[in-house]
Amino acid sequence: MALQQTLTVFEALDSAYVNGERVKQLFAGYEDISVTVKQVTGVKGSTDFIHVLIPGTEGKSSGGTAPTFGIVGRLGGIGARPSRIGLVSDADGAIAAVAAALKLADMQLKGDRLKGDVVVTTHICPDAPTRPHEPVDFMDSPVDIVEMNRHFTYGEGRLYFAGQ
C-alpha cells in the first residue's frame, strides 16, 4: 500500500508554485533513481514533463532483458489557476503516478527490487487552461495531444498507461 507516498505527493503538488523540479526533489534521497524534468511550452502555456526511472535487477537500463513496465499519469493539469484555486480532479493522474514511483523507490531502498525497469511519467502544470462548459469548466492542456504523446513514450516508442 502506498498511502504515505500518496499523502506526501498530494501535499507536494498542492501548491501554486509546484513544478517539475519540486517533484524531482522528492527523489533526492534515492541514489539509484533517475529523474528528468523537461519544460515544454505550447500555445496555451507550459508544463513540466517528468520521467522517473526505477531500475530493475535485470532491467534493460543495466543491460538485462526483463520487460519494462510503465506508468503514465495523464491529465490536463493539476491546477487551473487563476480561475480555480487548489488541486483539481485532473491531479489524480499525476498524484498516482508520482506516488507509485516514490513507493517503488522506497521499496528499493529497503531491499525489494523488481526484475524489470519501471518508467513513470507525468506532467506538472499548476495553471492549466480551462474550456468553458456548463455547469463546470473542463480542464484543458497547455500542449496539444501530439506533443503530449511525444513525451509519454519510452523504449520502443510505446505508450504505457496504468491498467494496461
Biotite code that builds the C-alpha atoms (Angstrom):
import biotite.structure as struc

atoms = struc.array([
    struc.Atom([0.000, 0.000, 0.000], chain_id="A", res_id=1, res_name="MET", atom_name="CA", element="C"),
    struc.Atom([1.266, 3.460, -0.856], chain_id="A", res_id=2, res_name="ALA", atom_name="CA", element="C"),
    struc.Atom([-0.803, 5.659, 1.446], chain_id="A", res_id=3, res_name="LEU", atom_name="CA", element="C"),
    struc.Atom([2.191, 7.508, 2.912], chain_id="A", res_id=4, res_name="GLN", atom_name="CA", element="C"),
    struc.Atom([3.616, 8.210, -0.525], chain_id="A", res_id=5, res_name="GLN", atom_name="CA", element="C"),
    struc.Atom([0.223, 9.367, -1.813], chain_id="A", res_id=6, res_name="THR", atom_name="CA", element="C"),
    struc.Atom([-0.125, 11.833, 1.054], chain_id="A", res_id=7, res_name="LEU", atom_name="CA", element="C"),
    struc.Atom([3.440, 13.081, 0.537], chain_id="A", res_id=8, res_name="THR", atom_name="CA", element="C"),
    struc.Atom([2.853, 13.666, -3.176], chain_id="A", res_id=9, res_name="VAL", atom_name="CA", element="C"),
    struc.Atom([-0.567, 15.247, -2.574], chain_id="A", res_id=10, res_name="PHE", atom_name="CA", element="C"),
    struc.Atom([0.964, 17.797, -0.220], chain_id="A", res_id=11, res_name="GLU", atom_name="CA", element="C"),
    struc.Atom([3.885, 18.477, -2.578], chain_id="A", res_id=12, res_name="ALA", atom_name="CA", element="C"),
    struc.Atom([1.608, 19.110, -5.577], chain_id="A", res_id=13, res_name="LEU", atom_name="CA", element="C"),
    struc.Atom([-0.942, 21.193, -3.683], chain_id="A", res_id=14, res_name="ASP", atom_name="CA", element="C"),
    struc.Atom([0.782, 24.493, -4.451], chain_id="A", res_id=15, res_name="SER", atom_name="CA", element="C"),
    struc.Atom([0.512, 27.275, -6.986], chain_id="A", res_id=16, res_name="ALA", atom_name="CA", element="C"),
    struc.Atom([4.331, 27.202, -7.180], chain_id="A", res_id=17, res_name="TYR", atom_name="CA", element="C"),
    struc.Atom([4.910, 23.483, -7.775], chain_id="A", res_id=18, res_name="VAL", atom_name="CA", element="C"),
    struc.Atom([6.924, 22.475, -10.813], chain_id="A", res_id=19, res_name="ASN", atom_name="CA", element="C"),
    struc.Atom([8.878, 19.512, -12.092], chain_id="A", res_id=20, res_name="GLY", atom_name="CA", element="C"),
    struc.Atom([11.970, 20.407, -10.094], chain_id="A", res_id=21, res_name="GLU", atom_name="CA", element="C"),
    struc.Atom([9.951, 20.257, -6.866], chain_id="A", res_id=22, res_name="ARG", atom_name="CA", element="C"),
    struc.Atom([8.769, 16.778, -7.794], chain_id="A", res_id=23, res_name="VAL", atom_name="CA", element="C"),
    struc.Atom([12.345, 15.782, -8.631], chain_id="A", res_id=24, res_name="LYS", atom_name="CA", element="C"),
    struc.Atom([13.367, 16.810, -5.105], chain_id="A", res_id=25, res_name="GLN", atom_name="CA", element="C"),
    struc.Atom([11.060, 14.108, -3.693], chain_id="A", res_id=26, res_name="LEU", atom_name="CA", element="C"),
    struc.Atom([13.544, 11.548, -5.049], chain_id="A", res_id=27, res_name="PHE", atom_name="CA", element="C"),
    struc.Atom([16.725, 13.258, -3.826], chain_id="A", res_id=28, res_name="ALA", atom_name="CA", element="C"),
    struc.Atom([17.467, 10.598, -1.193], chain_id="A", res_id=29, res_name="GLY", atom_name="CA", element="C"),
    struc.Atom([17.240, 7.670, -3.619], chain_id="A", res_id=30, res_name="TYR", atom_name="CA", element="C"),
    struc.Atom([20.618, 7.129, -5.294], chain_id="A", res_id=31, res_name="GLU", atom_name="CA", element="C"),
    struc.Atom([19.577, 4.598, -7.941], chain_id="A", res_id=32, res_name="ASP", atom_name="CA", element="C"),
    struc.Atom([16.523, 6.515, -9.134], chain_id="A", res_id=33, res_name="ILE", atom_name="CA", element="C"),
    struc.Atom([16.882, 8.719, -12.209], chain_id="A", res_id=34, res_name="SER", atom_name="CA", element="C"),
    struc.Atom([14.535, 11.692, -12.604], chain_id="A", res_id=35, res_name="VAL", atom_name="CA", element="C"),
    struc.Atom([14.478, 14.036, -15.573], chain_id="A", res_id=36, res_name="THR", atom_name="CA", element="C"),
    struc.Atom([12.382, 17.167, -15.983], chain_id="A", res_id=37, res_name="VAL", atom_name="CA", element="C"),
    struc.Atom([11.691, 18.948, -19.241], chain_id="A", res_id=38, res_name="LYS", atom_name="CA", element="C"),
    struc.Atom([9.573, 22.066, -19.574], chain_id="A", res_id=39, res_name="GLN", atom_name="CA", element="C"),
    struc.Atom([7.511, 22.140, -22.758], chain_id="A", res_id=40, res_name="VAL", atom_name="CA", element="C"),
    struc.Atom([5.668, 25.227, -23.956], chain_id="A", res_id=41, res_name="THR", atom_name="CA", element="C"),
    struc.Atom([2.557, 25.104, -26.088], chain_id="A", res_id=42, res_name="GLY", atom_name="CA", element="C"),
    struc.Atom([0.081, 27.623, -27.418], chain_id="A", res_id=43, res_name="VAL", atom_name="CA", element="C"),
    struc.Atom([-1.836, 27.628, -24.113], chain_id="A", res_id=44, res_name="LYS", atom_name="CA", element="C"),
    struc.Atom([1.071, 27.708, -21.652], chain_id="A", res_id=45, res_name="GLY", atom_name="CA", element="C"),
    struc.Atom([3.768, 25.387, -20.387], chain_id="A", res_id=46, res_name="SER", atom_name="CA", element="C"),
    struc.Atom([4.053, 22.197, -18.393], chain_id="A", res_id=47, res_name="THR", atom_name="CA", element="C"),
    struc.Atom([6.918, 20.205, -16.887], chain_id="A", res_id=48, res_name="ASP", atom_name="CA", element="C"),
    struc.Atom([7.192, 16.599, -18.075], chain_id="A", res_id=49, res_name="PHE", atom_name="CA", element="C"),
    struc.Atom([8.715, 14.270, -15.512], chain_id="A", res_id=50, res_name="ILE", atom_name="CA", element="C"),
    struc.Atom([10.274, 10.874, -16.228], chain_id="A", res_id=51, res_name="HIS", atom_name="CA", element="C"),
    struc.Atom([11.293, 8.647, -13.337], chain_id="A", res_id=52, res_name="VAL", atom_name="CA", element="C"),
    struc.Atom([13.351, 5.524, -13.996], chain_id="A", res_id=53, res_name="LEU", atom_name="CA", element="C"),
    struc.Atom([13.374, 2.893, -11.276], chain_id="A", res_id=54, res_name="ILE", atom_name="CA", element="C"),
    struc.Atom([15.977, 0.362, -12.445], chain_id="A", res_id=55, res_name="PRO", atom_name="CA", element="C"),
    struc.Atom([15.259, -3.333, -12.034], chain_id="A", res_id=56, res_name="GLY", atom_name="CA", element="C"),
    struc.Atom([17.717, -6.023, -11.061], chain_id="A", res_id=57, res_name="THR", atom_name="CA", element="C"),
    struc.Atom([17.582, -7.401, -14.623], chain_id="A", res_id=58, res_name="GLU", atom_name="CA", element="C"),
    struc.Atom([16.240, -4.333, -16.402], chain_id="A", res_id=59, res_name="GLY", atom_name="CA", element="C"),
    struc.Atom([17.186, -3.009, -19.806], chain_id="A", res_id=60, res_name="LYS", atom_name="CA", element="C"),
    struc.Atom([18.762, 0.092, -18.241], chain_id="A", res_id=61, res_name="SER", atom_name="CA", element="C"),
    struc.Atom([21.537, -2.136, -16.881], chain_id="A", res_id=62, res_name="SER", atom_name="CA", element="C"),
    struc.Atom([21.846, -4.437, -19.893], chain_id="A", res_id=63, res_name="GLY", atom_name="CA", element="C"),
    struc.Atom([19.292, -7.011, -18.757], chain_id="A", res_id=64, res_name="GLY", atom_name="CA", element="C"),
    struc.Atom([16.354, -8.469, -20.641], chain_id="A", res_id=65, res_name="THR", atom_name="CA", element="C"),
    struc.Atom([13.481, -8.221, -18.158], chain_id="A", res_id=66, res_name="ALA", atom_name="CA", element="C"),
    struc.Atom([10.431, -6.390, -19.522], chain_id="A", res_id=67, res_name="PRO", atom_name="CA", element="C"),
    struc.Atom([9.986, -2.700, -18.761], chain_id="A", res_id=68, res_name="THR", atom_name="CA", element="C"),
    struc.Atom([6.766, -1.594, -17.078], chain_id="A", res_id=69, res_name="PHE", atom_name="CA", element="C"),
    struc.Atom([5.489, 1.931, -17.498], chain_id="A", res_id=70, res_name="GLY", atom_name="CA", element="C"),
    struc.Atom([3.040, 4.118, -15.624], chain_id="A", res_id=71, res_name="ILE", atom_name="CA", element="C"),
    struc.Atom([1.625, 7.289, -17.178], chain_id="A", res_id=72, res_name="VAL", atom_name="CA", element="C"),
    struc.Atom([-0.200, 9.912, -15.139], chain_id="A", res_id=73, res_name="GLY", atom_name="CA", element="C"),
    struc.Atom([-2.278, 11.529, -17.867], chain_id="A", res_id=74, res_name="ARG", atom_name="CA", element="C"),
    struc.Atom([-4.132, 14.769, -17.174], chain_id="A", res_id=75, res_name="LEU", atom_name="CA", element="C"),
    struc.Atom([-4.870, 18.299, -18.280], chain_id="A", res_id=76, res_name="GLY", atom_name="CA", element="C"),
    struc.Atom([-3.157, 19.868, -15.313], chain_id="A", res_id=77, res_name="GLY", atom_name="CA", element="C"),
    struc.Atom([-3.029, 19.719, -11.528], chain_id="A", res_id=78, res_name="ILE", atom_name="CA", element="C"),
    struc.Atom([-4.470, 23.209, -11.145], chain_id="A", res_id=79, res_name="GLY", atom_name="CA", element="C"),
    struc.Atom([-6.483, 25.712, -13.161], chain_id="A", res_id=80, res_name="ALA", atom_name="CA", element="C"),
    struc.Atom([-5.197, 28.906, -11.643], chain_id="A", res_id=81, res_name="ARG", atom_name="CA", element="C"),
    struc.Atom([-6.274, 31.652, -11.630], chain_id="A", res_id=82, res_name="PRO", atom_name="CA", element="C"),
    struc.Atom([-9.852, 30.580, -12.494], chain_id="A", res_id=83, res_name="SER", atom_name="CA", element="C"),
    struc.Atom([-9.837, 27.810, -9.840], chain_id="A", res_id=84, res_name="ARG", atom_name="CA", element="C"),
    struc.Atom([-7.609, 27.589, -6.792], chain_id="A", res_id=85, res_name="ILE", atom_name="CA", element="C"),
    struc.Atom([-6.165, 24.429, -5.298], chain_id="A", res_id=86, res_name="GLY", atom_name="CA", element="C"),
    struc.Atom([-5.799, 20.979, -6.808], chain_id="A", res_id=87, res_name="LEU", atom_name="CA", element="C"),
    struc.Atom([-8.348, 19.920, -9.416], chain_id="A", res_id=88, res_name="VAL", atom_name="CA", element="C"),
    struc.Atom([-9.684, 16.444, -10.147], chain_id="A", res_id=89, res_name="SER", atom_name="CA", element="C"),
    struc.Atom([-7.254, 16.026, -13.048], chain_id="A", res_id=90, res_name="ASP", atom_name="CA", element="C"),
    struc.Atom([-4.436, 16.000, -10.483], chain_id="A", res_id=91, res_name="ALA", atom_name="CA", element="C"),
    struc.Atom([-5.207, 12.376, -9.621], chain_id="A", res_id=92, res_name="ASP", atom_name="CA", element="C"),
    struc.Atom([-3.173, 11.117, -12.592], chain_id="A", res_id=93, res_name="GLY", atom_name="CA", element="C"),
    struc.Atom([-0.034, 12.946, -11.519], chain_id="A", res_id=94, res_name="ALA", atom_name="CA", element="C"),
    struc.Atom([-0.538, 12.076, -7.855], chain_id="A", res_id=95, res_name="ILE", atom_name="CA", element="C"),
    struc.Atom([-0.994, 8.358, -8.582], chain_id="A", res_id=96, res_name="ALA", atom_name="CA", element="C"),
    struc.Atom([1.978, 8.186, -10.943], chain_id="A", res_id=97, res_name="ALA", atom_name="CA", element="C"),
    struc.Atom([4.424, 10.053, -8.705], chain_id="A", res_id=98, res_name="VAL", atom_name="CA", element="C"),
    struc.Atom([3.213, 8.185, -5.590], chain_id="A", res_id=99, res_name="ALA", atom_name="CA", element="C"),
    struc.Atom([3.793, 4.849, -7.349], chain_id="A", res_id=100, res_name="ALA", atom_name="CA", element="C"),
    struc.Atom([7.322, 5.938, -8.294], chain_id="A", res_id=101, res_name="ALA", atom_name="CA", element="C"),
    struc.Atom([8.000, 7.086, -4.742], chain_id="A", res_id=102, res_name="LEU", atom_name="CA", element="C"),
    struc.Atom([6.743, 3.764, -3.332], chain_id="A", res_id=103, res_name="LYS", atom_name="CA", element="C"),
    struc.Atom([8.924, 1.774, -5.729], chain_id="A", res_id=104, res_name="LEU", atom_name="CA", element="C"),
    struc.Atom([11.929, 3.956, -4.829], chain_id="A", res_id=105, res_name="ALA", atom_name="CA", element="C"),
    struc.Atom([11.273, 3.343, -1.131], chain_id="A", res_id=106, res_name="ASP", atom_name="CA", element="C"),
    struc.Atom([10.933, -0.396, -1.733], chain_id="A", res_id=107, res_name="MET", atom_name="CA", element="C"),
    struc.Atom([14.333, -0.426, -3.448], chain_id="A", res_id=108, res_name="GLN", atom_name="CA", element="C"),
    struc.Atom([15.904, 1.421, -0.552], chain_id="A", res_id=109, res_name="LEU", atom_name="CA", element="C"),
    struc.Atom([14.571, -1.325, 1.732], chain_id="A", res_id=110, res_name="LYS", atom_name="CA", element="C"),
    struc.Atom([15.947, -4.147, -0.450], chain_id="A", res_id=111, res_name="GLY", atom_name="CA", element="C"),
    struc.Atom([12.877, -5.048, -2.525], chain_id="A", res_id=112, res_name="ASP", atom_name="CA", element="C"),
    struc.Atom([13.653, -4.598, -6.213], chain_id="A", res_id=113, res_name="ARG", atom_name="CA", element="C"),
    struc.Atom([11.648, -5.667, -9.227], chain_id="A", res_id=114, res_name="LEU", atom_name="CA", element="C"),
    struc.Atom([13.360, -7.572, -12.054], chain_id="A", res_id=115, res_name="LYS", atom_name="CA", element="C"),
    struc.Atom([12.386, -5.140, -14.782], chain_id="A", res_id=116, res_name="GLY", atom_name="CA", element="C"),
    struc.Atom([12.801, -1.394, -15.003], chain_id="A", res_id=117, res_name="ASP", atom_name="CA", element="C"),
    struc.Atom([9.799, 0.787, -14.213], chain_id="A", res_id=118, res_name="VAL", atom_name="CA", element="C"),
    struc.Atom([9.364, 4.074, -16.035], chain_id="A", res_id=119, res_name="VAL", atom_name="CA", element="C"),
    struc.Atom([6.927, 6.588, -14.575], chain_id="A", res_id=120, res_name="VAL", atom_name="CA", element="C"),
    struc.Atom([5.954, 9.709, -16.451], chain_id="A", res_id=121, res_name="THR", atom_name="CA", element="C"),
    struc.Atom([3.512, 12.539, -15.942], chain_id="A", res_id=122, res_name="THR", atom_name="CA", element="C"),
    struc.Atom([3.416, 16.277, -16.241], chain_id="A", res_id=123, res_name="HIS", atom_name="CA", element="C"),
    struc.Atom([3.019, 19.083, -13.747], chain_id="A", res_id=124, res_name="ILE", atom_name="CA", element="C"),
    struc.Atom([1.020, 22.183, -14.608], chain_id="A", res_id=125, res_name="CYS", atom_name="CA", element="C"),
    struc.Atom([-0.445, 24.171, -11.684], chain_id="A", res_id=126, res_name="PRO", atom_name="CA", element="C"),
    struc.Atom([-2.073, 26.710, -14.009], chain_id="A", res_id=127, res_name="ASP", atom_name="CA", element="C"),
    struc.Atom([-3.557, 24.709, -16.882], chain_id="A", res_id=128, res_name="ALA", atom_name="CA", element="C"),
    struc.Atom([-6.106, 26.381, -19.130], chain_id="A", res_id=129, res_name="PRO", atom_name="CA", element="C"),
    struc.Atom([-9.807, 25.543, -18.983], chain_id="A", res_id=130, res_name="THR", atom_name="CA", element="C"),
    struc.Atom([-12.521, 25.272, -21.630], chain_id="A", res_id=131, res_name="ARG", atom_name="CA", element="C"),
    struc.Atom([-15.954, 26.748, -20.968], chain_id="A", res_id=132, res_name="PRO", atom_name="CA", element="C"),
    struc.Atom([-18.566, 24.093, -20.176], chain_id="A", res_id=133, res_name="HIS", atom_name="CA", element="C"),
    struc.Atom([-21.748, 24.105, -18.117], chain_id="A", res_id=134, res_name="GLU", atom_name="CA", element="C"),
    struc.Atom([-22.102, 23.526, -15.257], chain_id="A", res_id=135, res_name="PRO", atom_name="CA", element="C"),
    struc.Atom([-18.320, 23.370, -14.676], chain_id="A", res_id=136, res_name="VAL", atom_name="CA", element="C"),
    struc.Atom([-15.435, 24.267, -16.973], chain_id="A", res_id=137, res_name="ASP", atom_name="CA", element="C"),
    struc.Atom([-13.392, 21.405, -18.429], chain_id="A", res_id=138, res_name="PHE", atom_name="CA", element="C"),
    struc.Atom([-9.661, 21.152, -17.896], chain_id="A", res_id=139, res_name="MET", atom_name="CA", element="C"),
    struc.Atom([-7.555, 21.702, -20.974], chain_id="A", res_id=140, res_name="ASP", atom_name="CA", element="C"),
    struc.Atom([-3.876, 21.110, -21.619], chain_id="A", res_id=141, res_name="SER", atom_name="CA", element="C"),
    struc.Atom([-1.165, 23.685, -22.303], chain_id="A", res_id=142, res_name="PRO", atom_name="CA", element="C"),
    struc.Atom([0.250, 21.438, -25.065], chain_id="A", res_id=143, res_name="VAL", atom_name="CA", element="C"),
    struc.Atom([-1.563, 19.554, -27.811], chain_id="A", res_id=144, res_name="ASP", atom_name="CA", element="C"),
    struc.Atom([-2.093, 15.785, -27.861], chain_id="A", res_id=145, res_name="ILE", atom_name="CA", element="C"),
    struc.Atom([0.712, 15.105, -30.368], chain_id="A", res_id=146, res_name="VAL", atom_name="CA", element="C"),
    struc.Atom([3.240, 16.916, -28.169], chain_id="A", res_id=147, res_name="GLU", atom_name="CA", element="C"),
    struc.Atom([1.838, 15.177, -25.084], chain_id="A", res_id=148, res_name="MET", atom_name="CA", element="C"),
    struc.Atom([2.254, 11.730, -26.655], chain_id="A", res_id=149, res_name="ASN", atom_name="CA", element="C"),
    struc.Atom([5.812, 12.550, -27.718], chain_id="A", res_id=150, res_name="ARG", atom_name="CA", element="C"),
    struc.Atom([6.765, 12.995, -24.059], chain_id="A", res_id=151, res_name="HIS", atom_name="CA", element="C"),
    struc.Atom([4.836, 9.963, -22.794], chain_id="A", res_id=152, res_name="PHE", atom_name="CA", element="C"),
    struc.Atom([6.833, 7.397, -24.753], chain_id="A", res_id=153, res_name="THR", atom_name="CA", element="C"),
    struc.Atom([9.682, 5.195, -23.668], chain_id="A", res_id=154, res_name="TYR", atom_name="CA", element="C"),
    struc.Atom([11.785, 2.435, -25.102], chain_id="A", res_id=155, res_name="GLY", atom_name="CA", element="C"),
    struc.Atom([10.393, 1.199, -28.385], chain_id="A", res_id=156, res_name="GLU", atom_name="CA", element="C"),
    struc.Atom([8.184, 4.287, -28.719], chain_id="A", res_id=157, res_name="GLY", atom_name="CA", element="C"),
    struc.Atom([5.289, 2.597, -26.935], chain_id="A", res_id=158, res_name="ARG", atom_name="CA", element="C"),
    struc.Atom([2.861, 4.376, -24.672], chain_id="A", res_id=159, res_name="LEU", atom_name="CA", element="C"),
    struc.Atom([2.303, 2.822, -21.280], chain_id="A", res_id=160, res_name="TYR", atom_name="CA", element="C"),
    struc.Atom([-0.812, 3.504, -19.237], chain_id="A", res_id=161, res_name="PHE", atom_name="CA", element="C"),
    struc.Atom([-1.662, 2.268, -15.773], chain_id="A", res_id=162, res_name="ALA", atom_name="CA", element="C"),
    struc.Atom([-4.097, -0.633, -16.043], chain_id="A", res_id=163, res_name="GLY", atom_name="CA", element="C"),
    struc.Atom([-2.873, -1.963, -19.418], chain_id="A", res_id=164, res_name="GLN", atom_name="CA", element="C"),
])
